[in-house]
């Protein structure tokens, strides 16, 4: 009867509290007394990997916000020149992108990056600065930034595909569409003689380094 | 016969043995584990998690070869939560201490040694309490939101909503208000600051979310910072309030929320004034350029 009974089995808890409605994934709270955060938005689907989605949306939002400001800076200098309409059209598309990410941010309850005011100024300065180098300079800046952004979107698409393409279908669609748009901007920049800019490769490398740093920081802060 | 035979395979983890012993003791005293307080939502674990089931009656169950336990075992976390919830009843008398936890364990039919699972300063008890209160608040706000969506209730203006939410949350402290200063000081221990802070921020975020905040710029941060300030100061006022039903505290809260609303109105006024001034200056600059003949298209 009592022969085998010693201690009852106790299921090992996983040690980390999960967000019980938003599925697995480490939350940055210790197991001791932390609240499982009830994510109760109607729009956000259940069972998503919240930390990864958080990062993705936060950094994409910051990116589109920055891109907006870059084009605003370029328009401020070159608005009345011959490339004005081209830049305006690209800017309009970025505005659409930003609007979409604003909606996603609210739906998934993602916090925006603290650095937004900084990207506000830095983006405008980059746009205006590159435009002061001339039309080709502005196009070179566009090429560099759009290339960075499309690579970045591709990485995100890969990450989401590895996670679960079905669960993140809508998000994947959005990112793919935006990646194609950015690619188009990149091609427009090339068409408009971006590569003929003096010191093109130096400029391009510097801008892309800045973009990488911005992406790194916006994901985390 | 109530004694249930259990085979188990589990890795010899020291931390588990304590709870394992307690579990065995609880099997031998097949008491109703749910204290009256747990009938309220207080003990409700958010939906979706394995509901703990107390095995009813003799049921031979044993682990299979892989060491898989059958469903009616609870995890150590769940057990701890049950103990802490039961301990809350004894906090007004014993404070946030190991004694309260020991008493709570006793009501569950566990040995008082259960209190040894926790820190002696009552940190886990306090954090558990705070997280339970936050969960209750979220449920309350969710219900309210549903009523508004169904059209059965009016949507409250922001300041009223914030006031009601903070008041509802602070009212949960009333049964423990005597010992709450002790809890606050424990929460300020370096060990507890990360968890305490994260509980606070998620609560404030919840309140703003249900208040309908959709900001995606730096406002996101300013709003939450302001509300955190309001909450903390009101909490401190409440600790020293001796008016009937804490009227002074709620009046203080009302004033602070009104201040915050004024501040945001002032801020937007300043911004629009600033924009108007800039436009005026730009207009003046263009005029001067025109007058000086500089405004030629190249």
Interface residues (C-beta under 8 A of the other chain):
Chain A: X1 X2 X4 X5 X6 X7 X8 X9 X10 X11 X12 X13 X20 X21 X28 X29 X30 X31 X32 X33 X34 X35 X36 X37 X38 X40 X41 X61 X80 X101 X102 X105 X106 X109 X111 X112 X114 X116 X117
Chain B: X3 X4 X5 X6 X7 X8 X9 X10 X11 X13 X16 X17 X19 X20 X21 X23 X24 X27 X46 X47 X48 X49 X62 X63 X67 X69 X73 X74 X75 X76 X77 X78 X79 X84 X123 X124 X125 X126 X127 X128 X129 X130 X131 X134 X135 X138 X139 X142 X194 X195 X198 X199 X202 X203 X205 X206 X209 X214 X216 X217 X218 X220 X221 X297
